[in-house]
Amino acid sequence: MKIENQTTPETIIMELGKRIANLRIEQGITQAQVAERAGVAKRTIERIEAGGDIQLTTLIRLLRVLDLAGHLNLLIPEAMSSPMEMLKHQAKPRKRAVTKKLNKPKKLWKWGDEQ
């Protein structure tokens, strides 16, 4: 099932529970193992997979156990900088080339009355 904006919260929770259960089974991990690694009760995992409510911290722990925490970046992407902010942080383009001065042999300075 595809989750859409119009999908009810209850339906989304049920779908997430099914997906979590499927991923756990694909990885060959039991509910007890997930519960132990996440630091929650086995009953909590059973409730989540059955479509019950879940606390955000528990969901994050569960995603870490299933090696999915990185996918939270897709759920809530970082704020993008505005074009003006990006311009402010850009290096200013150089306007002219810098030429290196050649090392000329130094002439000894002499007084005007010396030869």
Contacts in CASP RR format, 6 or more apart in sequence:
PFRMAT RR
TARGET T0000
AUTHOR 0000-0000-0000
METHOD contacts of the structure
MODEL  1
MKIENQTTPETIIMELGKRIANLRIEQGITQAQVAERAGVAKRTIERIEA
GGDIQLTTLIRLLRVLDLAGHLNLLIPEAMSSPMEMLKHQAKPRKRAVTK
KLNKPKKLWKWGDEQ
1 11 0 8 1.000
1 15 0 8 1.000
3 12 0 8 1.000
3 15 0 8 1.000
7 15 0 8 1.000
13 51 0 8 1.000
13 52 0 8 1.000
13 53 0 8 1.000
13 54 0 8 1.000
14 51 0 8 1.000
16 48 0 8 1.000
16 51 0 8 1.000
17 48 0 8 1.000
17 49 0 8 1.000
17 50 0 8 1.000
17 51 0 8 1.000
17 52 0 8 1.000
18 49 0 8 1.000
18 51 0 8 1.000
20 48 0 8 1.000
20 49 0 8 1.000
20 62 0 8 1.000
20 66 0 8 1.000
21 49 0 8 1.000
23 66 0 8 1.000
23 68 0 8 1.000
24 30 0 8 1.000
24 31 0 8 1.000
24 34 0 8 1.000
24 49 0 8 1.000
24 66 0 8 1.000
27 66 0 8 1.000
29 65 0 8 1.000
29 66 0 8 1.000
31 42 0 8 1.000
31 45 0 8 1.000
31 46 0 8 1.000
31 49 0 8 1.000
32 42 0 8 1.000
34 45 0 8 1.000
34 62 0 8 1.000
34 65 0 8 1.000
34 66 0 8 1.000
35 41 0 8 1.000
35 42 0 8 1.000
35 44 0 8 1.000
35 45 0 8 1.000
37 65 0 8 1.000
38 45 0 8 1.000
38 58 0 8 1.000
38 61 0 8 1.000
38 62 0 8 1.000
38 64 0 8 1.000
38 65 0 8 1.000
39 61 0 8 1.000
40 58 0 8 1.000
40 61 0 8 1.000
40 62 0 8 1.000
44 54 0 8 1.000
44 58 0 8 1.000
45 62 0 8 1.000
47 53 0 8 1.000
47 54 0 8 1.000
48 54 0 8 1.000
48 58 0 8 1.000
48 59 0 8 1.000
48 62 0 8 1.000
54 62 0 8 1.000
60 69 0 8 1.000
60 72 0 8 1.000
63 69 0 8 1.000
63 70 0 8 1.000
63 71 0 8 1.000
63 72 0 8 1.000
81 89 0 8 1.000
END
